[in-house]
Amino acid sequence: MHPYVAHLSKDKKLQKLIAEQGEYKLRKKKNIPLHLCASIMSQQLSVKVAEVIYKRFLNLFDGREPTPQQVADIPFEKLRGIGLSNSKTNYVKNVARFAIDHGMDEKKFSKMSDGEIIEYLTPIKGVGRWTVEMLLIFTLGREDVFAVDDLGVQNGMIKNYRLDNSNKKQFREAMLKKSLKWSPYRSFVCLHFWGWKDRQI
């Protein structure tokens, strides 16, 4: 059993969610630039549609995972043709170029804190804080990321802790304050809130 289960189970609400959903695991993945591109492609899309587009993307490279150079070299129209908007196509290209020029590998990131990675990647046009937080959780396997701006996490906080969200700034501060108790395992709290949200549908 992961240590997060005992730590978060001190909170009765989370204990209930963990009991209902079971334990989550975080796995590190290779090819960080590719996963960042995939995250951009999936923005504002349902999981199903995002999967279809990502599959089409891989098919452009004969089903193989492309290098940043291959993504940078592929014609703009070919990328547009898989169902990406102009802006998303530009953002994917931006990530590829940034990876080529500045580096985006595991070795580099292993020496950086979550905050440093957010600062490093958000200057890329099309990459916001939320996108990097998803990368930290699902690709880099970081355990203490609290995605305060994620709608699923916000709804989880409102419903489970009766937080008032009428004032956005105060709501955000209240969420972060509450989350401090869950450190260093806040990524798992996000996972359980997302799991809870999926059961509400």
Summary of the structure (lengths in Angstrom):
residues: 201
radius of gyration: 18.0
end to end distance: 28.8
largest distance: 52.9
contacts: 580
relative contact order: 0.14
helix: 66%
strand: 0%
